[in-house]
Amino acid sequence: MFQSVGIAGDVQPGTMRTYDVGGTKVAVAATAGDLYAFDDTCTHMGCSLARGTLDGTTVTCACHGSQFDVTSGAVLRGPAARPVRVRSVQVSGDELSIET
């Protein structure tokens, strides 16, 4: 099931934006011409990943430096030990929808 959250063009290349999806904060990253969605909560201490930095497909948490691959949610560098949940993204016309 997907929830419409806005306009796909609102997430500019190299940036991240958060949306409320079914009561959960979800970050959407625009990189390499694609959009990737993942839970916005770092699995280390719960900080917002969207407040961190995006370098290619790597997001770095601003709180303690954990890094995740936005395409898979995999931990690339700790201190986080658990991956973040990734969600499917659909774009229809200019409408952005994220898996709930």
Backbone hydrogen bonds, N-H to C=O, Kabsch-Sander energy under -0.5 kcal/mol:
donor,donor_aa,acceptor,acceptor_aa,energy
3,Q,98,I,-2.6
5,V,96,L,-3.0
6,G,96,L,-1.2
8,A,94,D,-2.8
10,D,7,I,-2.0
11,V,8,A,-1.7
12,Q,10,D,-0.9
14,G,30,A,-3.3
15,T,12,Q,-1.9
17,R,28,V,-1.9
19,Y,26,V,-2.6
21,V,19,Y,-0.7
21,V,24,T,-3.0
22,G,20,D,-0.6
24,T,21,V,-1.3
26,V,19,Y,-3.0
27,A,38,F,-3.0
28,V,17,R,-2.8
29,A,36,Y,-3.0
30,A,15,T,-2.3
31,T,29,A,-0.6
31,T,34,D,-2.3
34,D,31,T,-2.3
36,Y,29,A,-2.5
37,A,87,R,-0.9
38,F,27,A,-2.3
39,D,85,R,-2.6
40,D,25,K,-2.3
42,C,40,D,-0.6
42,C,47,C,-3.0
46,G,42,C,-1.7
49,L,40,D,-2.6
51,R,48,S,-0.6
52,G,49,L,-2.0
53,T,60,T,-1.8
55,D,58,T,-2.9
58,T,55,D,-1.8
59,V,57,T,-0.5
59,V,68,F,-2.5
60,T,53,T,-2.7
61,C,59,V,-0.5
61,C,66,S,-3.1
62,A,48,S,-0.5
65,G,61,C,-1.4
67,Q,77,R,-2.4
68,F,59,V,-2.3
69,D,74,A,-2.4
70,V,57,T,-2.7
70,V,68,F,-0.6
72,S,69,D,-0.8
73,G,69,D,-3.4
76,L,67,Q,-3.1
77,R,67,Q,-1.4
84,V,73,G,-1.9
87,R,37,A,-2.6
90,Q,97,S,-2.8
92,S,95,E,-2.2
93,G,91,V,-0.5
94,D,92,S,-0.6
95,E,92,S,-2.2
96,L,6,G,-3.2
97,S,90,Q,-2.8
98,I,3,Q,-2.5
99,E,88,S,-2.5
100,T,1,M,-2.8
